[in-house]
Amino acid sequence: MGRYHYKTKGTCARSIEVELDGKIIRHVSFEGGCNGNLKGISKLVEGMDMDLVIERFKGNTCNDKPTSCPDQLAIALQEAYAAQNA
């Protein structure tokens, strides 16, 4: 179990810190972005299987942007899992 730092692309949030235990999300925190909403997302996903979160969040957009903070979280989870198993 380790923390993974992901630098976001195309969102108001600047980065996401993720901690996984296998495929279970133990911790998520965002730097920047919509504070209340991102704290809520973090609390909702902690304890969940990352595959379910990725399935629900991947591809979500924000206004006219091709991505969103939830979409970037899905990418961060995939990268964190790959790094954990490298």
Secondary structure, DSSP 8 states (H G I E B T S, - for coil): -EEEEEE-SSSSEEEEEEEEETTEEEEEEEEES-HHHHHHHHHHHTTSBHHHHHHHHTT--BTTBS--HHHHHHHHHHHHHHHHT-
